[in-house]
């Protein structure tokens, strides 16, 4: 029996449409914005890397 693990939504766009990819190592990818996790040879470790991601700080210049 495989263990179950939660995959968090995308930290960048908030989409829950994320997929586990494999072409050699595993990685997690957001189908909405294309953000990707680091890869790993073990599926659960790739998911853990995705779940640890934090959103990039995106700023903009505004007039005041």
Buried (B, 14 or more C-beta within 10 A) or exposed (E): EEEEEEBEEBBBEEEEEBEBBEEEBBBBBBEBEEBBBEBBEEBEBBBBBBBEBEEEEEEEEEEE
